[in-house]
């Protein structure tokens, strides 16, 4: 909530500065007020620019929200598959079950303590996690002379490991994604054009118009910050947290990372 209040406060500050700038501009450019034709043209242009800018903001917001949703889905699937492996391991011999459970705990701790900070910086999680996946695969495989029930359990374990593998690949891919620089450039240009037309064409003569301008500035700043936070799917502010792992493996939150 603190980040939301900070975004609103920043947006309000920028809106107040924009309103003050408009008042100063109008104070020293009164001669432009009588140009009704220019005012009509300005209103038409501002409407078109605002429409195009709204579409661009909407596209950017949908883009980053889809990235975050994908990150949350992959994380939940991966953690759920890892937990399911510990449940299925009960059908294996005690020594093998203990091995699988220990590897699952190590994997969860590694993801939470080592990989998450790296993903918050858009860095690759690295090879150690895949080494643990290979160890889990070796521990889940049943020997050729194992009884049929154990072979069936091993097949289910390997099936869950395949789900974990796919989800992990998806998580790694999403951790490298971010909003296109072209969209960032478009939002910056759109904001400059939207504010520039307010000054150049003298929009914001009345109090009601001035309040509308402040509202537009506030909303633009707020949406820009929201998009900025969501553009990092695993970021600290609005990104996906490792709660899916710590819920199934509480000890992972306090286990020293292995890398």
CORCORGI-V94237 format. One record per residue. RES is the residue in three letters. SS is DSSP state (H for helix, E for strand, - for the rest). PSI is psi as a letter, one per 20 degrees, with the letter a starting at -180 (* if undefined). Layout:
BEGIN
RES/SS/PSI  RES/SS/PSI
END
This chain:
BEGIN
UNK/-/h  UNK/H/h  UNK/H/h  UNK/H/g  UNK/H/h  UNK/H/g  UNK/H/g  UNK/H/g  UNK/H/g  UNK/H/g  UNK/H/g  UNK/H/g  UNK/H/g  UNK/H/h  UNK/H/g  UNK/H/h  UNK/H/h  UNK/H/g  UNK/H/g  UNK/H/g  UNK/H/h  UNK/H/g  UNK/H/g  UNK/H/g  UNK/H/g  UNK/H/h  UNK/H/h  UNK/H/j  UNK/-/l  UNK/H/h  UNK/H/h  UNK/H/i  UNK/H/h  UNK/H/i  UNK/-/n  UNK/H/h  UNK/H/g  UNK/H/h  UNK/H/g  UNK/H/g  UNK/H/h  UNK/H/g  UNK/H/h  UNK/H/g  UNK/H/g  UNK/H/h  UNK/H/g  UNK/H/g  UNK/H/g  UNK/H/h  UNK/H/g  UNK/H/h  UNK/H/h  UNK/H/g  UNK/H/g  UNK/H/g  UNK/H/g  UNK/H/g  UNK/H/g  UNK/H/g  UNK/H/g  UNK/H/g  UNK/H/g  UNK/H/h  UNK/H/h  UNK/H/h  UNK/H/g  UNK/H/g  UNK/H/g  UNK/H/g  UNK/H/g  UNK/H/g  UNK/H/g  UNK/H/g  UNK/H/g  UNK/H/g  UNK/H/g  UNK/H/g  UNK/H/h  UNK/H/g  UNK/H/h  UNK/H/g  UNK/H/h  UNK/H/h  UNK/H/h  UNK/H/h  UNK/H/g  UNK/H/h  UNK/H/i  UNK/H/i  UNK/H/j  UNK/-/r  UNK/-/q  UNK/H/g  UNK/H/g  UNK/H/h  UNK/H/g  UNK/H/h  UNK/H/g  UNK/H/g  UNK/H/g  UNK/H/g  UNK/H/h  UNK/H/g  UNK/H/g  UNK/H/g  UNK/H/g  UNK/H/g  UNK/H/h  UNK/H/g  UNK/H/g  UNK/H/g  UNK/H/h  UNK/H/g  UNK/H/h  UNK/H/g  UNK/H/h  UNK/H/g  UNK/H/h  UNK/H/h  UNK/-/j  UNK/-/k  UNK/-/q  UNK/-/p  UNK/-/h  UNK/-/r  UNK/-/h  UNK/H/h  UNK/H/h  UNK/H/h  UNK/H/h  UNK/H/h  UNK/H/g  UNK/H/h  UNK/H/h  UNK/H/h  UNK/H/g  UNK/H/h  UNK/H/h  UNK/H/h  UNK/-/p  UNK/-/q  UNK/-/r  UNK/-/h  UNK/-/j  UNK/-/q  UNK/-/q  UNK/H/g  UNK/H/h  UNK/H/h  UNK/H/h  UNK/H/g  UNK/H/g  UNK/H/h  UNK/H/g  UNK/H/h  UNK/H/g  UNK/H/h  UNK/H/g  UNK/H/h  UNK/H/h  UNK/H/h  UNK/H/g  UNK/H/g  UNK/H/g  UNK/H/g  UNK/H/h  UNK/H/g  UNK/H/g  UNK/H/g  UNK/H/g  UNK/H/g  UNK/H/g  UNK/H/h  UNK/H/h  UNK/-/i  UNK/-/q  UNK/-/r  UNK/-/q  UNK/-/p  UNK/H/h  UNK/H/h  UNK/H/h  UNK/H/g  UNK/H/g  UNK/H/g  UNK/H/h  UNK/H/g  UNK/H/g  UNK/H/g  UNK/H/g  UNK/H/g  UNK/H/g  UNK/H/g  UNK/H/h  UNK/H/g  UNK/H/h  UNK/H/h  UNK/H/g  UNK/H/h  UNK/-/j  UNK/-/k  UNK/-/q  UNK/-/k  UNK/-/g  UNK/-/r  UNK/H/g  UNK/H/g  UNK/H/h  UNK/H/g  UNK/H/h  UNK/H/g  UNK/H/g  UNK/H/g  UNK/H/g  UNK/H/g  UNK/H/g  UNK/H/g  UNK/H/h  UNK/H/g  UNK/H/g  UNK/H/g  UNK/H/h  UNK/H/g  UNK/H/h  UNK/H/g  UNK/H/h  UNK/H/g  UNK/H/g  UNK/H/i  UNK/-/i  UNK/-/n  UNK/-/h  UNK/-/k  UNK/-/r  UNK/-/h  UNK/-/f  UNK/-/j  UNK/-/r  UNK/-/p  UNK/-/r  UNK/-/k  UNK/H/h  UNK/H/h  UNK/H/g  UNK/H/h  UNK/H/g  UNK/H/h  UNK/-/m  UNK/H/h  UNK/H/h  UNK/H/h  UNK/H/h  UNK/-/j  UNK/-/p  UNK/-/p  UNK/-/q  UNK/-/p  UNK/-/*
END
